């Protein structure tokens, strides 16, 4: 092998980054030139032992169940792989039927993307064959096959879209009857009350400046806090938009929801539409996981015909790139966030919303309709989520 020419080592290291696991260094490479002076690509990345590449992990894991229909199907390799070989070696099947899709490499991981969402309650098998080769031309040590079963929720086949919030998107709190606060709370986002008088915005420390609010406070008249802006037209528009959001989240066009009920503690929910004909709750100290499975645009809509309650110190945990901005909770009656509980997503309630001492909401507290009641706060935190 001839000595490296200027810039060759940089080129070789760049090639290795195309679709592989660990980074390389000069001692890992056996890089040279052919007698004609061309780069000997067959020598790139063979490493010290020249071992065949292997797959170190997959998603979903082998044997996984309740896999979301749009979950990423990936494999991570022990070394850099040739993207063109991955495109032909990575396949997905339902029984003996090949699932249409494309396989690509990104950030050291091979990703298979089906042309259409997968089917519910179906066993799939993913395969990466020995046609997959490293950049050095070494074949995968052996065919890798893993299986997984999709979730039961048929409504996942209809991918959910965001709920249109319109002018309410800037509001951390939008109430109808009253906004009452026990100091000291921390509100990031706007606050508004309509149709009730501004005097029903109460309990904020130093009302002349409303230091607990990072945002604007809107009232329909001059009886509210001195910091409030009087804008009944803006508030009426926002209240109308809150009603539209509530109706949209519960629209039949969204498909048949997955039935849920009672205590959600310990469950993992995947993107989609959920509904309970009775109340929903998370028990004290419990956890509910919302797993977007790698899709940052995934939407969760969770609705109850009656009430939603998170008990003390319970928590809604976002995983797999899930975003609070894409989570929506609707309740026919009230929503209550327990002491020191952590909630994610926009709350739209038919009657009241209560945040007990130390509750934390990354989302919005909105209520709407003729029966809407007060929104009450007790030394809590509300932050409008980032898009």
N, C-alpha and C positions, 0 to 999 in steps of 0.2 A: 504494500500500500504506500502511496506517495504521501508526502507531507501535506498538511492542510494549507490551502491557499487563503489569502486574506478574505475575511467575511464568511468563510464556509461554515465555521463553527456556529456563528450567529444564525445562518440559514438552517443548519441542521436542528438547532434548538427550536427555531420557529416552527419547523415542520412537525416536530414532536408535539407541539402544543395543539395540533389540529384536533385530535380526538383521543386523549389519553389521560391516564391518571396522574402519576407523580411527575414532577418536573425533572428535567435531566440536567446533568452538568458534564463538564469536559471529560471526566474520568469514566462516565457511563457510556460514552460514545465510541464506536469504532468507525470513524468517518474517513473516507479516503477518495481517491480518484481512480478511474480506470486509466489504462495506458493512453487513452485518447485525451485524457485531461478532464473528462466529465466527472461530476460528483457521483460516487458509487452509492446510490440510494439504498441498495440492498444491504449495505453495511450499517445504515443509520439506525441507531436505537437497539442494536442487538444486545447491548449491555454486557455485563461480565460473564453471566452464565448462559446466555443465549436461550433461556427457557421460553416456551411458548406462552403467549399472553393468555390471561384468564379473566373471567368476569368476577369482580369482587362484590358486587351487590346489584340488586334489581328492585324496581318498583313497578307495580305492587310486589310485595314479597311473595315467594312461592307459597301457594295455599291460601292466600289472603281472601277474605270474604267481605261482603258489603262494600265493594269497590265502586266509587262514583263512576258514572258513565263517561265523564270527560277526564278521568284521571290520567296523568302522564304515564306512559309505559316506557321505562328506561332501563338501561344497563350501564354500569360503570366498569371500566377496564383497568387492568394493572399497568398498561402502557399505552402509548399512542397507537391509534388504529387508523387504517386508511378509510376515509369517508366513503369512497366509491364502493369499497367492499362491504361496508355496513349497509349501504342502500339496498344491496341484493341479498344480504345474509339475514337480515332482521325481518321476521314475518310474524303475523298474528293469525290464529285460526279459531273459528267456532266449530267444534267438531272437526270435520274434514274440509270445511269451507274456509278458504282464504279470505281474510278481512281486508278490504282495500285500504290503502294508506301509504304513507311515505316514512322512510327512516332517514334521519339526519344525525350529524354530530354537532354538539355544542358544549363548550366548557368541559371537555373531558368525558362527556356522557353521550351515549347513543340514545336517541329518542324516536319512538314510533308514534306517529300521529294518524289515527284512523280518519278516513274521509268523512264518516258520519259518527254520531254518538253511538256507543255500544248499547246493547239491548239489556233489559232488566233480567235479573235472576238467571244469568247465563254463565256457563263455564267457558273460559277462554284459555288458550295455550299460546304462549309467546316462545319463539325460538330464535336463537342466533346460532347459525351453523358455522362449520369450520371454513366456510367461504370467507368469513371475516378474517382479515389479515392485518398485521401490524404494518407500520410504515416501513419496517425492515423486511416485510414480505413473509413474516412468520404466521402460520395459520393458528387460529384459536385452538387451544389444547383439545377441545372436544365440543360437540354440540351442547349448547345450554338451553334447556327447556324448563319453563316454569308456568304454573297455572294459577288462575285466580277466578273468582266468581263475582259478578256484578251485584249491585244492591237490588232490593225488591221494589224500590219506588219507581213505578211506571212514569210518574210525572217528571222524573229526571230526563226522560227522553225529550221533553219539551224544555229546553234550557230557559231558565228564568232570566228576565231582564230587570233592570233596576226599577224601583218604584219612583215615578216622577214627583219630586218634592216641590218643584217650582220655586216660588219666592220664600218658601219655608226653609230652604236649605241652609240659610244663614242663621236660623234661630236655634239656640240651645234650648229655649223654653218658649212655647206659644200656648197660652192658656185662655180659658173662656170666663171662668167665674172669679178666680183669684190666683195670685202667686204669693205664697207666704213663705218666709224664710226665718230660720233660727241661725243667727250668725255663729261662726263665720263660714260662709260657703265660698266656692271659687267657680265662677261661671265664665267660660270662654266661648263667646258667641252672643248673638243678640237675644233679648228678652222682649216679649210682647204680651199684652193682655187686651182682649176684645171679646164680647161687647161690654163687659163690666167696666166701671169707672177706674181711672188710674189710682184712686185711693185704695183699691184692693191689691195693689202691689205693696207689700209690707215686709218689714223685718230686716231689710238690708241696712247694714251699718253705714253711718254718715250718708244719709240719702241725698244730700246735696251733690255728692260726687259719685256715689255708687261704686266704691273702690273694689267691691267683690266681683264686679262685672267687667270683663275685658270684651267690650263690644258695646252695642247701643241698647238703650232701654226705650221701648215705645209704649205710649198710652193713648187712649182715645180723647183724653181731656187733661186739663191742667191740675187735677186733684192728685196726681201721682207724685212720685219722688221728683225733687227739683232737677235731677239729672235726666228725666225722661223727655223724649221728643214726642210732640203731639202730632200723630199722623194716623187718623182713623181710616183713611183710604188705603194706605199701605197695609194696615192690620187686617182690614176686611179682605183684601186680596190674599194675604197670607193664610187667613182662616179658611177661605174658600179652597186654596191649594192644599191645605191639610186634609180637608174633606175629600178632595179628589184623590190624594195619596192613599187614604184609608180605603176608599172604594176600589182603587186600582189594585191594591195589595190583596184584596179579597175577591177579585173578579174571576168569573168562571173561565174566562179565556186562558187563564194561567194553567189550566189543566186540573187533573184529579190530584188532590194533595195526599201525601203520605200521612196516615192516621197516627197521631201521637196523643198521649194523655198522661195526666198525673205527674209524678216526679220524674224529672229528666236527669237526675243525678247519675253521673257515670257514663252517660251515653255519648257517642260520637255521631254527629249529624253531618251529612255531606251536602253539597250544594243542591238546592231544590226547594220544594214547597211542602209545608207541614201544617197540619191543622188538628186542633182538639175541639170536640164538642163541649168539653167541660174545662175546668181550670188547669193551668200548668204551673209547676213550681220546681225549684231546685232546693233540695233540703239543706239544712244548716251545714256549712263547711263543705258543701258538695261542689262538683265540677261538671260543667257541660262543655264538650269540645265541639267546635265548629271547624271542620277540616276541609279546606278548599282544594287539597291534593294538588298543589302547585299552580292552580289557576287563580291569579290575582284578580280576575274579573268575575269570579264566581259569586252568585247571588243566593242568599238564604232568606226565605220568607217564612216566618213562624207566627201562626195566628191561633188565638183562642176565642171561642164564642163567649167566654166569660172573663176570667181574670188571669193575670200572670204575676207570680210572686217569686222573688229570689230571697231566700232566707239569709239569716246573718252569716257573714263571712263566706258565702257561696261565690262562685266565680264562673263566668262564661269565658272560655279560653279559645282564642283564635289560633289555628295552626294551618300549615300548608299554604301560606301566603294569603289566608283569608283576611279581609279588611272590614273594619267596623262600618265603613261607608256603604258596604254592600249587604248589610244585615238589617232586616226589618222585622219588628215585632208589632202585632196588632192585637188589641184586646177589646172585646165587646163591652166590657165594663172597665175595671181598674187595673193599673199596674203598680206594684209595690216592690221597691228595691230595699232589701233588708239592711240592717246595720253592718257597715263595713263590707258590704257585698260589692262585686265588680261586674258590671254589665257592659255589653258591647252591642251597638246598633241603635237605630232610630225606633223610638217607642211612639206608637199612635194609639191612644186610648179613647174609648167611647165615653168614659166618665172621668175618673180622677187618676192622677199619677202622684205617688209619694216616694220620696227618697229619704230614708231614715238616716240616723246619725252615721256620718262617715261613708255613706254610699258613694260609689264612683261610677259614673256613666260616661263612656266614650260614645257619644251619639247625640240624640235629641229627645226632648220630652214634649210631645205635641198632643193636644186633645181637640176634639171636634164634635160638632153635632149639637142638637138642642139639649141633650142631657149632660153635656160636658160640665165637669165640676172643677175644683181647685187643683193646682199643682203645688205640692208642699215640699219644702227642702229643710234639712236639718244638718247644718255643717257638712255639706256634701260637695262633690266636685262633678261638674258637667263640662265636657269638652266636645265641641262639634268636630267630627272626625275629618281627617284629610281625605281628599278624593282618592 
